[in-house]
Amino acid sequence: MNARNRFLVICFLLYISQDVYAQLKNIKVNNVTANQPNEVSICVNPKNPNYIAIGSNLNLYYYSTNGGNSWTQKTMASSLGVWGDPCLVYDANGNLFYGHLSNPAVGGYWIDRIVVQKSTDNGVTWDSGAGVGFSPPRKNQDKEWIGVDITNSQYRNNLYMAWTEFDKYGSPDPNDHSRIMFSKSTDSGTSWSTPFKVSEIEGDCLDDDNTVEGVVPCVGPKGEVYLSWSGPKGIKFDKSMNGGITFGKDVHVANLNAGWAFDIPGIYRCNGFPVTACDISNSPYRGNIYINWSDQDNNGTDIYFSKSIDGGLTWSSPKRVNDDNTTRHQFFNWMTVDPVTGMIYIIFYDRRNSVGLETDVYIARSSDGGDSFQNFKISDSPFTPSATVFFGDYTNIAAFNGKVYPVWMRMDGGTMSIWFSVINDIDLITSVNYHGELLINEFKLIQNYPNPFNPSTIISYQLPVSSFVRIKVYDIIGNEVTLLVNDFKPRGIHEIEFKSWNLSSGIYLYRMEAGNYFQSKKMILLR
């Protein structure tokens, strides 16, 4: 290639890379008066997608009238109190609903019911709200989510809400239990049906792995109502075929290795609750039901996915969604399915590009009904959270007619903020070389972490192309200690754990050979 052609290629690559980054611009949603906002929920008006609404803890909401380019922040108020766990949805008529927990000043107690408020002007004004599930003298109602029927079924515009009821929140008493409750509204949120229990297996009240929690409803193309949740027996699923009047038998979807509550370094607390979604589009996958969650094992924390093509009777084996080759953490997942195109999108936090606490935001996209996923980095820059600040329990994502609307929290200098992006699906596809993963254009052996270490450390390396890789460990005088890698590896970032076993303290070397590349680095073992 001559000099002129090389120059033209470089100019073209610079142009498309700048264009891609502009298309994936991150927009800050909250203003400085927001007090550590977290737990975000987002929805798009199907009658006019220029109207977008977001909610965040404890009592904030934000609305945009120009497709998310700018935002107005306001405080939610209700005579029944507003106490977090925001869930926002639009119905097919463009009515906006905000579900949240209660904390009434009079006539009740903390989280004694779920409250649903309605706006007919895209969030400018709200009614005082309807209370659902009040069951004195002490039962607590928590972690609600709302599904809405925007199909052309006989149940169009029905609202379906499910949540966890505690006999007494936080109680260690084995006689106190938790259960999944359900209620519906057929009059645009004005009134709600008498709640009833859906889950066959109850849990404890400790708000941990053995509590039944994290239920998310969705609606199928014929108005079917689908639910999934986590509990002591893993992930369960149930459905209603008559507009939420009755449900069937709980179906087992997947086991959980670490339960639904697990630890992530730098995060105050973390969960892997399942999210339920269904394809109501006219795609080839219409009617498929999808469940997305996260779980943890010795290989780190990963994002998982299962689907049913027979109405929830059977479920596919869990598929890992994140496509990195590391044992680092991916967490706080949420999923949506575009009701027009049937594309699946999953948002999650990701540390594949860092050996510390630096965290990016990724989206996984599937165009084939969940058989495969591509990963895209959507955050402009990583952030570093602190476990001393409550980070919330979930992120969120919406999609409509080929546009994707992710929303997430980030922390900078101990301060929480809400961020948003609007992405054209076609731009997401063309950005894969720049946002699919950290751009890899060279062989590299990365410094082990931690260093010094005892008893084990992680050694990472990257490959710009598939290669045969050999990594050996030597002592300081050149004696071979062990062979860590001796295999053909695909392009990407890889890591392997080195366990010191019975080695003594001292300086050791590790050496990588791949193709014509070789490099060595020092590491220190301290007993």
N, C-alpha and C positions, 0 to 999 in steps of 0.2 A: 504494500500500500504506500503510495507516494505521500509526501508531506502535506499537499493540499487536501487529499482525501482524509488523512488522519485528522487534520484540523476541522474538516466538516463533520466528521463523526463525533469528535469531542464536543463541538458546538451543539450538535443535535442532542447528545446525551445530557449536557447541561440544561438545555431547554426543557426536555421532557421531565427531568428530575425536578426542576423548579416548578413546572406546571403541576406535577403530581402533588408536591408538598402544599401548594396553594389550594388545591382541591380538597385536601384533608386538613384544612385549617381548624385549629382548636379555638373555641370561643368560650370565654369566661361568662358564666350565667349570673352568679350572685354578686351583689355589691358589698361594700365594706361593712355594712351594718349587720350582715348575717353573722350569727354567733355559731361558729364551727358547724356549718350545715353538713349533713350526711344522709344516707339512705334515700337515694333519689328514685323517682318514678317519672316516666315520660309517656305522653300520648299525643297523637296527631289527629286533628279533626278530619274525618274521611270526606266530609262535604267540601272542605276548603283546607288543604294541607298547609296553607300559609299560617294557620293558627296551630300553635304547639304549646302544650302546658307541661310544667315540671313541678313536682313537690319535693320537699326535703324536711328532715327533722329540724326542730320539733313541730313547727307550725308555719312553715314558709311555703309560698308558691310563687311561680314565675310564669309569665306568659309572653308569647311572641306573636306578633301580627304580621311578620314579614319573613316567615320561613326559618326563623332562628337566627337571623343576622343581629338582632338586638332583643333585649329582654327587659321586662318590667317586674320588679320584685315587690311582693306584698305579704302581709301577715294574715294567716287564717284565723278566724274567730268563730266560736259557736257557744251557745248557752250550755252545751254538754261538755265543753272543754275540747282542746286539741292537744294530743299527747303522743305524736309521732306515728311511725309505721305508715307513711303516706303511700297511697295507691291511687293513681289517676287514670281514668278511662273516658273515652268519648263513645257515645252510642251512634247509631247510624244516622240519627237526625241532627247531630252536631251538639247535643247536650253534653256537658262536661261534669264528671262526678269525681269527688275527692273522698276516699275512705281513709279513716284514721282511728286511733285509739281515743278514749275519753278520759276526762279528769274534771268532772262537774264540780262547781263551787258549792252547789246545794243539791240535795235530793239524790245523792249517789256517792261513789267512792272511786278511787283510782282504777282505771281500765275496767270499769264495770260493764261496758258495752262497746260495740263498734259504732262509729258515727259515719254516716254518708251524707255529704253535702252536694248540692247541685248548683250549677251555673248555666244559664241560658245565653250568656254573652261572652263565652270563651274565657272565663276567669276574671272578668272585670268585677262582677258582684256575685255573691253566693247567698243561698238561703241558710238558715240556722242548722239544718240537718235533721236526719231521722236516726234515732237510736235503735240498735239491733242487738239482741242477745242479753238484755239486762236480766240478771238472775240472782237477786239478793238472797241471803245476806252477805255472801262473800265471794261467789264465783267470779273469776277474772277472764276477760276476753282479750285475746292477743293475736298478733301476726296475721291480720286479715289480708286477703287479696280478692280482687273483683274481676270477673269475666263478663263480657257483654256479647250478645248475639247481634252481629251486623250482617248475617246472612239473610237470604230471602225465605227462611223457614217460617213456620207458623208461630215461632217464638221470637221473631225479630224484635230487637230492642229490649228483650228481657235482660235484667241484671242478675248475675249469680255471684254470691259471696260465700267464701269459706274461711275458717279461722280455727285457732286452737282455744278451747275452753279449759281453764285450770280450776279444779276444785278450790285450790288456794295456791296462788303463784309462789314458787320458791319453797313450798312445804316439803320437808323430808319425810313426813308421815306416810307410811306405805298404804294407808287407807285413802289418801288423796290421789286423784288421777287427772290425766289430761286426755282430751279427745278432739277429733276433728268435727266441727259443726258446720252447718250449711243453712243458708236462707236465700230467698230470691225476691225480686221486685218485678211486677208486671205493669207498674204504673209510673215508670220513669223515676224511681227512687223515692216516691212520696210515702209508700208503705212497704213493709217487708213481711214475708211469711214467717210463721212461728219456726224458730230454728230447730233442727233435729240433728242427731248424731249420725255421721257417715262411717267413721272408722270402726271396724269390728274389734281391733286390738287397741286397748287404751295404754297410755304411758304414765310415767310419774310426773311430778310437778316441779322438778328441779331445773327446767329449762336447759336440758343437756341431752346427750345421746339417747337416753331412754324416755324422753318426752316425745309425743307425736306432734310434729310441728312442720311449718314450711309449706303449707298447702297452697297451690296455685290452680285456679280453675281456667279452663278454656272451652271454646265452643266449636263443634264440628259443622260440616257443610249442611247437614240436615237438622241442625239445632241440638245435636247431642251435647251433653255437658260432661266434661272430663275433668278429673281431679287427680293429683298425685301429691304425696307427702312423705316425710321421713319419720322414722321411729325406731323402737328397739328391734324390730324385725326387718330393717332395711327400708327400701322404697316401695310404697304401696300405691295402687291405682284403683279408681272406681269410676263408674259412669252412670249417667241417667239418660234414658231414651225417651222420657216424657216431659221434658222441659223442667227438670229439677223437682218433680213431685216425689219420685222414689229413686233410690240407687240400688245397685246389685251387690254382688260379693266382691270383697277386696281381692285384687290380683297382685301377686308378687312380681315386681319388676327387676330388682337387683339387690344384692347384698351390699353393705357398706363396710369397708375394711376398718376405717377409723371412726365410724359413726358420722353424724352430721356436724358435730362440733369438734374442731381441731385447732391446733396452734400454728400460727404463721409468725415468724420473727418480725418484730416491728409493728404488728397489728394487735390492737387491744383484745379483740376476739374475732373468730372467723367461723363461718358455717358453710356447708356445701348443699344447702336446700335444693330440692328438685324444682325445675320450672317445666310446666306443661304447655304445649302448643300444638296446634293442628293446622294442616293445610286446607284452607277453605277456598283456594283459588281454583282456576280451571287448568292447572298444571297437570302433568301425568301422575303427580303424587297426591292429587286431591283426596282428602280423607285420611291420609297418613297422620298418626299421632306421634309426637316426639316428646321425650323427657330428657332434660339436661341437668347435670349436677356436678359436684366436685368431690374428690375423695383423696385420701392420703395414705401412703405406705412408705416402704424403705426407699422407693425411687422418687420421693418428693410428693408434691401435691399436683394433681392433674385434673383436667376437665373431661367429663364423660358424657356419653350420649347413647340413648337407646330408642328404638322406634317400634311401632306396631302397625302392621298393614291389614289387620283383621279386626279393627274396632276395639283394640285393647285386650283381646283374649290371650295373645302371646306377645312376647317382647324379645327383640334381638339381644344378643350378647353385648355388654357394654363396649363401646368404641371410644378410644382416646381421641379427643378433639385437638388438643395442642400438638403440634408436629415437631417440637424440638427434640433433641437427643440428649438432654441434660436431666439431672435429678433435682432441678430447682423448682420453685413454687409457681403454680398457676392457680388462681383462686378468685372468689367472688364472681361467679358466673351468672349470666342471665341470657335468655333466649327469646327470639321473636321469629315469626314467619310472616313474610310479606303477604297480605291477603289478596293481592292482585297477581303477583308473579310466582308465589310459592317458594321463593328463596328463603333459606334458613340462615339466620345470623346469630352468633353467640358472642357476647362481650365478656372479657375477663382480664384481670390483672396478671402480669407476666414478668418473671425475673430471669428469663433465659439469657439475657444480655448482661447479667451482673452476677458476681459472686457474693455480693453484699445485700443490702436492703433496697437498693435502687430498683424502682418498679416502673414498668411500662404498661400501657393499655393496648390490648389486642382485640381484633374481631376475627372469628372463624366464620367462613362462608361456605355453604353447600348449595350446589345447583342440581344435585342428583338425588334429592330426597334423603340426604344424610348418609349416603354410601361413602362419601369422601368429603374432606374439608380442606380449604386453603386458609392459612393464617396471615393476617395483615396487622402490622403495627400502626395504630392510629394516633398515639400520643406524640406531640411535637418533641417532648423531652421527658426523661424519667424524673421521678420524685422519690423522696425518702421519707417514709412515714415514721411515726414514733408510737410505741405501745402505750405511752402515758396519755394519749389523746384518743377518745372513742372515735373509731373510724366508720361506724355504722355496720349494717349487716347485709347490704346489697347495693348493686349498681342496677342499671336498667338499659333497655334498648327498644326502639320501635322501628317499624319499616312500613312504607306504603308506596306502592306503584313505582318501584325501582329506586326509591331513595331510602337511605338508612339513617337513623337518628340515635346514635349512642349518647349516653350521659353517664358521668362518673365523678367520683371525688378524687382530689389529690391533696397532698399536704406539703407545704413549703415552709420551713422554719417553724414548725409546730402549728401552722395555721391551715385550716381546712378551706377548700373552695370547691365549687361545682363547675364542671366543664362539659362542653357539648360540641358535637360536630354534625354537620349534615353532609352526607356522602352519596353521590350518584353511584349506583351499582357498577356501571361501566368504568367509572374512575377507580373503583376499588380493584377491579380486575387488572386494569392497566398499571396499577401501582405495585404489583406483586414484587417486582425486582427491587423496589425501594423500601417497601414496608412489610414484605412477607416475613422477613427476619433481618437481623443485623446484616448489612451488606458485606458479603464475604468475597474478597478478591485476592486473598493470599493465604498461604499456609501460615499457621501461627501456633506456637506452644505458649500457653498462658500460665502465669505464676500460680502456684498451688494456693489453695485457701482452705482453712486458715494456715498461716505460717508465721511463727512456729506452730507445731501441732502436737497433739497427743490425745488419743491413740491413732487417729486417722485424719486424712486430708483429701481434698478433691483436686484432681489434676484435670485441666480442661485443654482442649485443642480445637482448632477449626481447619476445615478443608474446603478449598474453593471448588474442588472436583472430587469425585469418588476416587479413593486411593487405597493402596495397601499400606497399613500403618503398623509400625513397631515402636513400642515405648518400653524402655527398660529403666530400672532403678539401680544405681551404683552407690557403694560407700565412698568415702572421701579419698581412698587410695586406689579406687578403680575396680574393686571387686563387684561383680554383678550380684545384686540382691534378689531381684525378681524380674520376671517378664510380665508387664501389665497388659499390653495390647500386642497382638500378632495376628491381624485379621484385615480383611477388606472392609472399608467403612464408606458410607455414602457421604456426599457433600453436606456440610452443615457444621454446627457446633456440637462437640461431644465432650463428655466428662466421665471420669472413672474414679472410684474411691481407692486410695492406697491405705491399707491397714498396716500399721507398723509391727504388729504381732509381738515378737520377743526381741526386737531390735533395741539397741542401747541408744542413749542420747547422742546427738552429734549432727554433723552436716552430711546430707546425702544429695546425690545428683540424679535427675531424671532426664532421659534423652529420647527425643522423638525423631523417627525417620519416616518420611513419606515422599515417594517419588524421588526427586533430586534435592528435597529439603531435609535438613537436619538441624536440630537445635537442642541445647542442654540448659537446664536451670537448676539452681540450688534450692534446697528446702532444709528446714531445721526441725529435728525431733527433740522435744524436751520432756523427759520423764519426770 
